[in-house]
Amino acid sequence: MSTAVGDLLGATGGGQVQRVLEAELATVRTRHPDRRPRILDVGGGSGAWAVPLAAGGCAVTVVDTSPNALAALQRRAREAGVGELVTAVQGDVDALTDVVPAESADLVLGHELLEVVDDAPGAVAAMSMAAVPGGAVSVLVTGRHAAMLGRVLAGRLAEARMVLADPEGRFGPADKLRRRLDAPALRALLEAVGLQVEVLQGDGVLDTWVPRAVRDGGPAAVRAVAELEALAAEVPALREIAVRLHALARRD
């Protein structure tokens, strides 16, 4: 994957995620040098991940329920010069097998998806079925503990208590998310359908804690934060306070 594409993916807020996906796609290219890596982005919306991946030479299918988001995706893909590499499909993860062939993707993305679907185990099972044997599923979810700490810092203690105590990590009926996960819950969801978790890391471990003045301190400060984030993402205790949790799991 080119540096330019890496920079674009980094702009989605997933530097650590980007590195894991780059490594996975390098493996796919080595295994199948005669064709493009095939990626399925479930709930990919307007293409925050799909368009940069297509710019890196992947063939990307995006499944989303929103026709407006898919229209924006197609427009962004054309503007980036990769319209022919991005396929937009209107559909729901609950009926993924109706719109996407089974065992058709080298890599399946379910980023910021499990928080909003009705049936998280069913969504994971559908994504697993869409991956080729030996393929991977990448899941990015909102972290429960970071959400709780964020509410503590904002003085919203009742909501913080509810996020921590509620089985789904919700702060009440007004919560727009159906669930927030911690690392054990995310691992259990993936392993329940037979996926083998190879990476489980934090993404945005330092987002809540690094002062804006530090972030705005120039290139050297940005590099220092990125290097510290890379170290913190792999520390289990710190991973639990990441804004997002990322997992890469392998289908047998």
N, C-alpha and C positions, 0 to 999 in steps of 0.2 A: 504494500500500500504506500502511495506516495506521501511525502511530507505534507504536501498541501491538503490531501485528504485527511491525514492525521490531525492537522490543525482544525479542519472543519468539524471533525468528530469531537475534538477537544472542546469546541465551542458549545457542544450540547451539555457540557458540564460533567463529562465522563472520561477524564484523562486516564484513570486506571482501567475503566471499561474498554476504552479505545485500545490500550495495549494488549489486553486479553483477546479482543476481537482480531487485531492485527495478527497475533500469533496463530489463532485458529485459522484465519484465511490463508496464511502462509502454508499451513499444513494441508489445507484443501488444494491449493495450487500445486504443491509437490505431488499429491496423490492423483490429481487430475490435470496434468499440464495441457491437455488437449481441449479444455473448455473453461468457460468462466465459472467462478464460484456462484452457486445458486443460493440466494438468501430469501427467506420469507419473513416479512416484518408484520406481525399481527398487531393491529391497533396502531399502526405506524403513522396515522394522521397525515399531516402535510409534508412529511419526509425529512424530519430533522436528522434521522439516521440513514434513511434510504438513499437520499440524493448524494451525500458524501460517499457512501459505499458504492453506488453506481459510478461515481466519478473515479473511484479506485479500480474500476474494471469488473465489478460484480453485476450479475443479473439479479434484480431485486423485484419481488412481488410484494405489494403492500395490500393487506386486507384491512378495511376499516368500515365502520357502519355509516360514517358521515360522507355524503356526496360532496359537501362543500370542502371538507378536508382533502378528499381525493382530487378535486379540481385544482386546489392549491398545490398539491403534490405534483400533478402533471405539469402545471405552469412552472414550478420551480425546476423540475427535471428538464424541461425544454430550455429554460434560461441557462441552465448549467451545461447544456449540450449533451445530455445523457437521456433524452426522452425515449430513445429506443431500448434502453436498458431497464427502464422502470415500468412495471405493469401494475395498474391500479385496479383493485377488485373490491366491489362493495359487498360486504358480508360481515357476519358475526362470528366470534370465536366459538360460540355455542354450536354453530353449524359449519365449522371450518372444513370438514370433510366434504361438504356439498360444493365448495367453491375452489378447493385446492386439493390436488391429488395426494394421496398418502405417499410417504417416503419419497418426496420430491425435492427437499431442500437440504443442502449441506449444513446450513446454519439457520436456525429459527430464532427470531427476536421476539420477546414479549416484554418490552420496556414500558414501565408505568402502565401496565395492563391489569395485573392481578388485584390492584387496589380498587378497581372499578367494576369488575365483572361480577355477575351474580354467583357463579359457580367456579371458584378458583381451582379446585381439584380437577374439574372437567376441562378447564382451559389448559392446564398443564398437560393433561392427557392428550388433548387435541394437538397441542404443539409437538409433543413427543411423537405422535403418529405421523406428523408431517415431515419429520426429519428422516433422512436416509439412515439405515443401520450404520452405526459408527459416527453419525452426525452429531451436532451439538445444539443445545437449546440455551440461549442467553436470556436471563431474567433480571430485570432491574425494578426494584420495589421501594416504596417509602418505608423508612425505618421507624419502628414504634418508639424507641427510646429517644431518638433525636427529637421527634415530635413532642414527646413529653417534656424534655428539657427546654425546648423552645418556648413552651407555654409557661414553664416555671420562670424563665428569664423575662417573659412579658408580664409576669404577675397574674397569669390566669391559672390559679392553683386548682380550682375546681375541675377545669378541663384537663389539666395535667394529671390529676388523680384518676379521672375517667379513662384517659388514654392508657394509663398504666394498668388499671384494674379490669377494663373491659376485655373480654376474650378476643375481640376483633381489633382492639386498639383504637376504638372510636371515642370521640369526646361527647357524643350524644346524637339525638335525632337530626340535628341541623348539619351534621358532618357530611360533607360531600363524598368522602371516601367510604367504601364498604369495609375496608380493613387496612391495618398496618401490620407489618411483620417484623419479628426479630429473626436472628440467624437460625436458631433451632427450628422455628416454624417454617422458614423458607426451605431449609434442607429437607424437612419432613415432607413438604408438599412435593418436592421433586423426586425424592426417593420412593414415595408411595406409588409412583407409576413406573418404577424400574429404572429411572435415570440415575447415573452415577455422577455425583457432584465432584468436579475436579477443581473448581475455584469458588471460593465464598469469601468475598471481600467487602470492605466498606467503600463507598463512593461519596465524597463530601464529608469526610471525618472532621475536617477543620472548619467547615463552613460556618458553624455556629460560634466558633471561638476566636478566629483571627480577626482583629479589629480592621475596619475599613482603611484606616490610616496606614496599616502595614501593607495591605493589598495594593494601595495606591502609591507605594514607595518606589516604583520603577521596576525595570526588568530584573534586577538582582533580587529584589524582594519577591517578585512573582516566581522566579526560579526556586528560591529558598522555600516558599510555601509549597510549591509542587513537589519538591524533593521530600519535604517532611510529610506531605500527604501520602506519597508513595510508600513511605515506611509505615505510617500509621494505619493505612488501609488493610495491612496484613496482620495487625496485632489484634487477636480476638477480643480483648477487653475494649479496645478503642473502636473496633468495627461496630460494636453494638450502639455507639452513639453517632454513627454516620447518618447523614440525611437520607441516603439511599443505601440499600444493600444490593450487591450484584453477585449472581451465581452463573457459572457456566457448567452445564451438566451434559453428560454423554449418553447417547442411546446405544444400547448393545447391538 
